[in-house]
């Protein structure tokens, strides 16, 4: 799998639209964006940058290009989170410690997290039997 690069805020906004609509022309993307709408040339430039970075591709219909994502939202989320976790926490244990101490989680939320962790431990323990 290719290395997934981090997106700028503007690029991520366009990718969120692309993941939502699946495929579309520049005007389709602009239509999905909040007011004030960016200029056509701005969106077109960002789309071309995303294509150069390998996030989207296109089908040509004459001079009109229909764009579509080639990196899934799930793959980007996984890569971005891994990068974020490594740069800010160093380990999953540190990340878990942060959430349990800093975020004022309720007892119920902590119990739900523990249940998810226990289920994952049981799955992984079952894999080695």
Backbone bond lengths (Angstrom), bond angles and torsions (degrees), N, CA, C in turn:
res aa  C-N    CA-C-N  psi(-1)  N-CA   C-N-CA  omega(-1)  CA-C   N-CA-C  phi
1 X - - - 1.447 - - 1.525 109.71 -
2 X 1.327 116.72 141.13 1.454 120.15 -179.99 1.519 111.13 -69.37
3 X 1.330 115.86 157.15 1.460 119.72 175.55 1.524 107.94 -73.44
4 X 1.315 115.68 130.03 1.455 120.66 -179.74 1.517 108.01 -93.60
5 X 1.342 115.00 120.20 1.461 120.42 -179.04 1.523 110.24 -84.78
6 X 1.323 115.67 153.65 1.453 121.37 178.18 1.528 109.71 -71.33
7 X 1.311 115.94 144.38 1.460 121.71 -179.33 1.521 110.91 -97.41
8 X 1.335 115.52 150.71 1.459 119.46 170.25 1.521 107.35 -72.04
9 X 1.316 116.54 168.56 1.461 120.46 179.88 1.537 111.00 -60.13
10 X 1.337 117.09 -43.12 1.471 120.93 179.68 1.530 111.18 -65.38
11 X 1.328 116.60 -42.03 1.464 120.37 178.68 1.524 110.53 -63.98
12 X 1.328 116.35 -41.68 1.458 119.35 179.97 1.524 111.15 -64.85
13 X 1.317 117.33 -37.19 1.466 120.98 177.69 1.530 110.43 -61.02
14 X 1.321 116.94 -42.90 1.472 120.91 178.33 1.526 110.06 -67.49
15 X 1.339 117.67 -40.70 1.470 119.96 178.91 1.519 110.97 -64.33
16 X 1.334 117.72 -38.49 1.471 119.45 177.29 1.533 109.93 -57.62
17 X 1.331 117.25 -41.14 1.463 120.86 177.26 1.525 110.06 -65.14
18 X 1.334 116.81 -45.72 1.470 120.03 -178.48 1.530 110.71 -61.50
19 X 1.321 117.39 -42.19 1.469 119.90 177.95 1.524 110.38 -64.44
20 X 1.320 116.85 -34.49 1.472 121.00 -179.26 1.537 111.61 -71.44
21 X 1.347 116.92 -46.20 1.471 119.20 -175.09 1.527 113.09 -89.31
22 X 1.329 117.61 -18.29 1.465 120.16 178.00 1.516 114.48 85.57
23 X 1.320 116.86 -47.02 1.468 121.86 175.77 1.518 107.51 -162.28
24 X 1.328 115.25 154.94 1.451 117.40 179.28 1.518 112.64 173.98
25 X 1.314 113.77 168.26 1.459 122.42 177.17 1.532 108.30 -89.58
26 X 1.325 117.49 168.38 1.464 121.32 -178.43 1.531 110.44 -53.30
27 X 1.332 117.70 -43.61 1.471 120.16 -179.54 1.529 112.28 -63.52
28 X 1.332 117.77 -32.55 1.473 121.01 176.58 1.528 110.41 -64.26
29 X 1.332 116.41 -39.17 1.464 121.23 178.68 1.526 109.34 -66.63
30 X 1.338 116.68 -48.10 1.466 121.11 -179.75 1.524 110.42 -57.36
31 X 1.321 116.75 -41.55 1.468 121.53 -179.26 1.525 111.95 -57.80
32 X 1.340 117.67 -32.75 1.470 122.94 -177.92 1.528 113.50 -81.20
33 X 1.323 116.67 -15.83 1.470 120.52 -176.08 1.524 111.55 -81.41
34 X 1.318 115.92 151.09 1.469 122.01 -179.58 1.522 110.62 -72.45
35 X 1.322 114.63 158.17 1.471 120.92 173.39 1.527 108.78 -72.29
36 X 1.305 119.45 148.37 1.469 126.35 -7.85 1.523 110.41 -73.23
37 X 1.320 116.19 133.35 1.464 121.44 -177.89 1.522 109.87 -68.45
38 X 1.342 116.84 137.89 1.471 119.04 174.95 1.524 110.38 -70.30
39 X 1.320 115.82 161.49 1.467 121.59 178.96 1.530 110.21 -65.83
40 X 1.316 116.25 150.38 1.461 123.05 178.57 1.525 110.14 -52.46
41 X 1.350 116.69 -47.35 1.474 120.25 -177.24 1.519 111.93 -63.17
42 X 1.319 117.47 -34.16 1.466 121.42 178.36 1.524 110.02 -64.12
43 X 1.328 116.95 -49.76 1.469 121.57 -179.60 1.521 109.99 -64.14
44 X 1.329 117.03 -42.60 1.467 121.27 179.33 1.524 110.98 -60.33
45 X 1.321 117.31 -41.51 1.466 121.32 178.95 1.524 110.92 -64.76
46 X 1.330 117.20 -44.87 1.470 120.77 179.60 1.530 110.19 -62.44
47 X 1.320 116.74 -40.66 1.471 120.58 178.20 1.524 110.67 -62.01
48 X 1.329 117.12 -42.40 1.476 119.76 178.61 1.527 110.96 -64.27
49 X 1.333 117.35 -37.96 1.476 121.05 176.71 1.522 109.76 -63.66
50 X 1.340 116.69 -43.84 1.475 120.58 178.39 1.521 110.65 -61.98
51 X 1.319 116.70 -35.17 1.464 119.96 177.80 1.530 109.92 -68.08
52 X 1.340 117.35 -42.21 1.472 120.83 177.84 1.527 111.04 -62.82
53 X 1.329 117.21 -34.90 1.471 121.63 179.50 1.525 111.99 -78.20
54 X 1.327 118.01 -7.21 1.459 120.97 177.06 1.517 114.99 88.19
55 X 1.332 117.75 14.54 1.463 120.75 -179.28 1.521 112.87 -86.57
56 X 1.320 116.73 -32.06 1.461 120.33 179.70 1.525 109.48 -134.68
57 X 1.329 114.82 164.03 1.456 122.13 174.68 1.521 106.71 -136.88
58 X 1.328 116.44 -176.10 1.457 118.00 -178.66 1.528 111.89 -146.16
59 X 1.320 113.79 159.46 1.455 123.02 166.83 1.515 106.19 -110.80
60 X 1.332 116.92 132.54 1.462 120.71 179.92 1.525 109.50 -95.02
61 X 1.313 115.19 131.89 1.471 123.00 173.02 1.516 105.74 -121.90
62 X 1.343 116.04 88.73 1.455 119.58 -171.04 1.514 108.10 65.24
63 X 1.341 116.32 -123.07 1.467 120.42 179.82 1.530 111.99 -94.41
64 X 1.312 117.00 -1.54 1.467 120.58 179.32 1.530 109.66 -93.76
65 X 1.317 115.90 135.09 1.461 121.60 179.96 1.516 109.56 -112.70
66 X 1.340 115.15 127.03 1.459 121.47 173.77 1.524 106.84 -102.17
67 X 1.316 116.06 121.64 1.456 121.84 -174.99 1.521 111.35 -98.20
68 X 1.337 115.50 153.49 1.457 121.59 177.52 1.532 109.04 -151.72
69 X 1.337 117.56 148.62 1.466 120.45 -179.67 1.523 111.50 -72.35
70 X 1.318 115.98 142.96 1.466 121.03 172.91 1.529 111.00 -114.60
71 X 1.329 117.05 -11.18 1.461 122.95 171.45 1.522 105.71 -107.51
72 X 1.323 116.84 126.94 1.461 119.97 -179.23 1.531 110.01 -76.51
73 X 1.309 115.09 156.95 1.462 120.47 176.86 1.529 109.70 -60.93
74 X 1.326 116.55 -38.78 1.472 121.10 -179.87 1.527 110.67 -63.04
75 X 1.347 117.73 -44.76 1.468 120.79 179.62 1.526 111.14 -64.39
76 X 1.347 116.49 -41.70 1.464 119.34 178.85 1.530 110.14 -65.59
77 X 1.326 116.64 -44.82 1.470 120.49 -179.61 1.522 110.87 -59.01
78 X 1.323 116.24 -43.94 1.475 120.92 -179.78 1.528 110.38 -62.18
79 X 1.333 117.33 -47.24 1.465 121.37 -178.24 1.528 110.94 -66.72
80 X 1.336 116.47 -42.62 1.458 120.32 -179.19 1.526 110.66 -64.87
81 X 1.332 116.29 -43.66 1.464 119.56 -179.47 1.525 110.67 -64.34
82 X 1.313 117.06 -42.07 1.470 120.02 179.83 1.529 110.03 -60.40
83 X 1.326 116.43 -43.50 1.465 122.00 178.01 1.529 110.13 -62.80
84 X 1.326 116.60 -47.60 1.461 122.47 179.57 1.528 110.90 -60.29
85 X 1.314 116.61 -47.96 1.458 121.60 -178.12 1.533 110.16 -61.68
86 X 1.315 117.70 -45.19 1.461 121.64 -178.87 1.530 110.98 -64.14
87 X 1.335 116.93 -44.84 1.467 120.55 -175.96 1.523 113.66 -73.63
88 X 1.329 118.32 -30.24 1.456 119.93 -174.82 1.522 114.48 -105.51
89 X 1.323 117.48 -24.60 1.461 119.31 -175.22 1.521 113.58 -122.06
90 X 1.310 117.98 -28.98 1.457 121.16 178.48 1.511 114.87 83.89
91 X 1.338 116.95 -32.26 1.461 120.05 178.80 1.521 108.94 -154.34
92 X 1.319 115.24 159.71 1.462 119.61 177.20 1.526 110.40 -66.99
93 X 1.323 116.81 -31.13 1.465 120.32 177.74 1.532 110.29 -62.35
94 X 1.326 117.48 -43.26 1.469 121.14 177.42 1.522 111.23 -64.67
95 X 1.322 116.41 -38.75 1.466 120.63 177.90 1.522 110.34 -63.11
96 X 1.317 117.24 -45.86 1.466 121.31 178.98 1.526 110.45 -62.71
97 X 1.316 116.83 -40.96 1.452 121.56 178.41 1.525 110.42 -61.12
98 X 1.328 116.87 -42.58 1.462 121.29 178.05 1.530 110.96 -58.17
99 X 1.322 116.50 -49.44 1.461 119.34 -177.87 1.518 112.44 -65.89
100 X 1.308 117.74 -37.19 1.464 118.63 -177.52 1.521 112.09 -74.98
101 X 1.326 117.31 -26.89 1.464 119.85 -177.39 1.522 113.84 -99.35
102 X 1.318 117.94 -36.06 1.458 121.44 -168.88 1.525 115.18 -97.87
103 X 1.277 118.26 -21.94 1.458 119.64 -169.86 1.523 115.16 -98.92
104 X 1.333 117.68 8.59 1.462 120.80 178.76 1.527 112.80 49.29
105 X 1.320 115.51 46.24 1.455 119.96 178.40 1.520 109.71 -68.07
106 X 1.324 114.62 144.97 1.464 119.11 177.91 1.531 109.23 -74.62
107 X 1.323 115.67 163.72 1.464 120.88 176.80 1.528 108.58 -58.31
108 X 1.325 117.11 -41.40 1.466 120.59 -179.53 1.535 111.50 -62.00
109 X 1.342 116.77 -43.48 1.467 119.82 178.70 1.528 110.83 -64.18
110 X 1.338 116.83 -42.23 1.465 120.12 178.15 1.524 110.91 -62.78
111 X 1.342 117.29 -39.94 1.463 120.66 177.62 1.524 111.23 -64.35
112 X 1.335 117.57 -38.46 1.460 120.87 177.88 1.527 110.93 -64.82
113 X 1.335 115.96 -40.92 1.469 120.09 177.27 1.525 109.87 -64.17
114 X 1.340 116.79 -44.38 1.464 120.16 178.87 1.527 110.65 -60.22
115 X 1.330 116.89 -40.85 1.463 120.57 179.04 1.533 110.53 -61.81
116 X 1.346 117.26 -43.38 1.468 120.20 178.26 1.528 110.92 -62.25
117 X 1.341 116.35 -42.95 1.465 120.50 179.76 1.527 110.01 -64.74
118 X 1.338 116.40 -44.70 1.474 119.85 178.63 1.523 111.55 -59.79
119 X 1.338 116.91 -42.03 1.472 120.42 178.93 1.524 110.65 -62.95
120 X 1.328 117.11 -40.09 1.466 120.75 179.29 1.522 110.49 -67.81
121 X 1.333 117.51 -39.21 1.473 121.51 176.95 1.527 109.42 -61.88
122 X 1.326 116.86 -45.13 1.467 120.43 179.28 1.519 111.55 -61.60
123 X 1.333 117.36 -41.60 1.469 120.88 177.55 1.517 111.11 -60.83
124 X 1.357 115.46 -49.05 1.464 119.66 -177.55 1.514 112.05 -68.52
125 X 1.338 117.39 -33.61 1.472 121.00 176.38 1.520 109.89 -66.15
126 X 1.329 116.40 -37.85 1.467 121.45 178.30 1.513 112.86 -67.57
127 X 1.362 117.04 -27.65 1.455 121.07 179.45 1.525 112.53 -67.79
128 X 1.345 116.16 -25.11 1.470 119.74 -174.22 1.522 112.79 -99.74
129 X 1.297 118.50 2.19 1.471 119.90 -178.68 1.496 111.95 -83.78
